[in-house]
Amino acid sequence: MKANPRDRRASRRNPVQVKLSVSDMLGTFQARTIDVSRGGLFAATGENRPVGSLLRMRVMAPQSESVLAVGVVVRCFDNVESASDGPASPGMAIALTSTSEAWDRFWDDVNARDEEGDS
């Protein structure tokens, strides 16, 4: 029997929608997160990249500091349900391979807000 992929995750995912600026050797495009964890994120975007693609990302978070990360596409989906009632769009699961200290602060803020919502 196959293990559930969620059981293999190192940290929990939190539903957070923020804009991303994503770039690779082909250019720059926009995306938005569906959920984030300390080690990865899921992004809805009209421009999927193949599994294994290396991406540079800038999180357009409400705080003023730049939140930078580098990651690798680990899965692609043709049709991702939107959290709003808008149309579905393609998406990518991205494993983070390098992050800035600002990512750690961003993740800590996201995690703290989620824990406050649970109490």
Buried (B, 14 or more C-beta within 10 A) or exposed (E): EEEEEEEEEEEEBBEBEBEBEBEBEEEEBEBBBBBBBBBBBBBBBEBBBEEEBEBBBBBBBEEEEEBBBBBBBEEBBEEBEBEEEEEEBBBBBBEBEEBBEBBEBBBEBBBEEBEEEEE
